[in-house]
Amino acid sequence: MTNRTSATGRVRLLSAATAIAAAVVLAACSAEDTPSEEDVRSSADVAVTSVQDQAEGAASSVQSIASSAADRAGDIFDEAKIDVFVAAFRAGFPSLSADRETQSIEAIVSETCPLIDGDASDREVNAKVAEVAANGSTVPDEDQAARIAQLVRVACG
């Protein structure tokens, strides 16, 4: 059962509980031995509390589902930025990307973002990019490292 179906089931359960509580109150009122006003209020209070608890549970489930969806959307957006970086790196720097696994290129971002997030200087960021972007004996020059660092900054943002 999906979360959406589960929430729908809770709403149905809530409706059923309300109907049962109403039936109990009506049956109690029509019996020959008339219940006291206090008994009726007590029964109604129990039914209302039960309904409130179920409504709060349903609301909590809906909030949890919405939060989970937002998290997944953020993850998808982050993955898309990484994919764009890899494509741009392959297109812009063919000698640095030749015969390289995608994960190796993604590592340029994953290893450089902490420096960027930690407010490292441009020189430190560019040096890290040059180190991680190197492909065997092919090493990016300063200009290439700076351009790659710009791509990394976008992917980290």
Buried (B, 14 or more C-beta within 10 A) or exposed (E): EEBEEEBEEBEEEBEEBBEEBEEBBEEBEEEEEEBEEEEBEEBBEEBEEBBEEBEEBBEEBBEEBEEEEEEEEEEEEEEEBBEEBBEBBBEEBEEBBEEBEBEBBBBBBBBBBEBBEEEBEEEBBBBBBBBBBBBEEEBBEEEBBBBBBEBBBEBBE
